[in-house]
Amino acid sequence: MPQASAFDFSRYDNVAVYDIHVFRREAIYINSLSSYWGQNSYGAVKASDTVNWQKRLSFYCNDNAVDTFPMAFLNVFFSTGGLPSINLANICNPTDNATFPGTKLANCSSMAADISACQAKGKIITLSLGGASASVGFQSDSQATTFAQTIWDLFLGGSSSTRPFGTAILDGQIEHRIDLDIEGGSSASYTTFVNAIRSLASGASKKYYITAAPQCVFPDAALGSVLNGASFDAVYGSITILAVFNRSAKRMDNWARFTSPNKNVKIYIGAPASSSAAGSGYQAIDTMKSIAVSMRNSFPSFGGVMLWDASQAYGEYLDSVF
């Protein structure tokens, strides 16, 4: 299988995959795959099947079909010592791993080799903020601006003595991305945060991409006003109830083409890749292929498909797709 190319947000046939192997590349004629990694979703529902728990990032980077890996999640914005906290489940977390002194920021420097190995293969390694049980949000625009600088210094193009991934820089060689998966709380000052990241990245030699994963129905309470106030490159819409998503799809397309600050923003279908990956929304692969084709034919803003997550894909479907 040929090496996958990087995300191309000008296309309408990308697939942003939170789960790797459910959609085979040839099934829907895609050019790009992205798989969220970091939460060991399979292990959460099948605790005894440790053999199929989430593997190290470099394991998944050996899959030539996948070119982008958002790491999930930075799940606490302001933890002990004022720094954020990251939780990558069984790979690195602030309970089982050492933390930087005076903080709950896990020292995941052992992942530097994984990230570098993935980048050497042309993979794009990005960071997702939020998650279902996250402690996130801002009290003021000033706090959001300061936090943007913190994210820049700890993970992106800045510098700090407390970089969780050691010498590795989440630059992806081709493109950079911050993903907002904010599933609750207030939307206050997120627009300021996104715009501050944009400002910091404006002088960079490579482009940074910013994406969002709002909840269905669209627009959701946490990110609705943010999507209208800041420029996003892609939005992942969730299928929780198929009929509701079908109604939301047209609204999302209209928003993308006529309301969004970025009129070239792409809308992705987001869904669990297996029945155990989420409480609702799972669709059989043939149904998902039909939805994808219909979306591609109906909505100019359609960007592709997003599924959740890497561990579910390998644990649930590895034997059936190879």
Salt bridges, closest charged atoms under 4 A:
ASP13 OD1 - ARG11 NE 2.60
GLU26 OE2 - ARG24 NH2 3.11
ASP63 OD2 - HIS21 NE2 2.79
ASP114 OD1 - ARG56 NH2 2.70
ASP233 OD2 - ARG198 NH2 2.97
ASP253 OD2 - ARG257 NH2 2.89
ASP286 OD1 - LYS289 NZ 3.49
GLU316 OE1 - LYS46 NZ 3.36
